Amino acid sequence: MPAKRENRADGLRELKTDELSQKLAVLTEERFRLEFRRATESLTNPLQLRTIRRDIARIKTILKERASA
């Protein structure tokens, strides 16, 4: 399993900073919609929320690494 996570992070590292920022905005909006839907009804795939949260954290980590470098 760790290889899968490294591949996902490596794939994100290949993106430009602008693309990462756009992807972060899209994922943040999607997370908001899922959280709202979870509060009003049951989700068909509750693990999707966890995946989105982790992807957001990965992107923020990469952006922070680039800012400090």
C-alpha positions as CSV (number, residue, x, y, z in Angstrom):
1,M,0.0,0.0,0.0
2,P,2.7,2.6,0.7
3,A,3.8,2.4,-3.0
4,K,0.3,3.5,-4.0
5,R,0.5,6.6,-1.7
6,E,4.0,7.5,-3.0
7,N,2.7,7.2,-6.6
8,R,-0.2,9.6,-5.8
9,A,2.2,12.1,-4.2
10,D,4.7,11.7,-7.0
11,G,2.0,12.4,-9.6
12,L,1.0,15.5,-7.7
13,R,4.6,16.7,-7.5
14,E,4.8,16.6,-11.3
15,L,2.0,19.2,-11.6
16,K,2.9,22.9,-11.7
17,T,2.1,25.1,-8.7
18,D,-0.8,26.8,-10.5
19,E,-2.4,23.4,-11.4
20,L,-2.0,22.3,-7.8
21,S,-3.8,25.4,-6.5
22,Q,-6.6,24.8,-9.0
23,K,-6.9,21.2,-7.9
24,L,-6.9,22.3,-4.3
25,A,-9.8,24.7,-4.9
26,V,-11.8,22.0,-6.7
27,L,-11.2,19.4,-4.0
28,T,-12.1,21.9,-1.2
29,E,-15.4,22.7,-3.0
30,E,-16.1,19.0,-3.4
31,R,-15.3,18.4,0.3
32,F,-17.7,21.2,1.3
33,R,-20.5,19.6,-0.8
34,L,-19.9,16.2,0.6
35,E,-19.9,17.5,4.2
36,F,-23.1,19.3,3.5
37,R,-24.7,16.3,1.9
38,R,-23.5,14.1,4.8
39,A,-25.3,16.4,7.3
40,T,-28.6,16.2,5.4
41,E,-28.6,12.6,4.1
42,S,-26.5,9.5,4.0
43,L,-23.6,9.3,1.6
44,T,-23.3,6.4,-0.9
45,N,-19.6,6.2,-0.4
46,P,-18.5,7.7,2.9
47,L,-14.8,6.8,2.3
48,Q,-14.8,9.3,-0.5
49,L,-14.7,12.1,2.1
50,R,-11.6,10.6,3.7
51,T,-9.9,10.3,0.3
52,I,-10.6,13.9,-0.5
53,R,-9.3,15.1,2.8
54,R,-6.1,13.2,2.4
55,D,-5.6,14.5,-1.2
56,I,-6.1,18.0,0.1
57,A,-3.5,17.4,2.8
58,R,-1.1,16.0,0.2
59,I,-1.5,19.1,-2.0
60,K,-1.1,21.5,0.9
61,T,2.1,19.6,1.9
62,I,3.6,19.9,-1.6
63,L,2.7,23.6,-1.9
64,K,4.3,24.2,1.5
65,E,7.4,22.3,0.5
66,R,7.7,24.4,-2.6
67,A,7.2,27.7,-0.7
68,S,9.9,26.9,1.8
69,A,12.4,25.7,-0.9
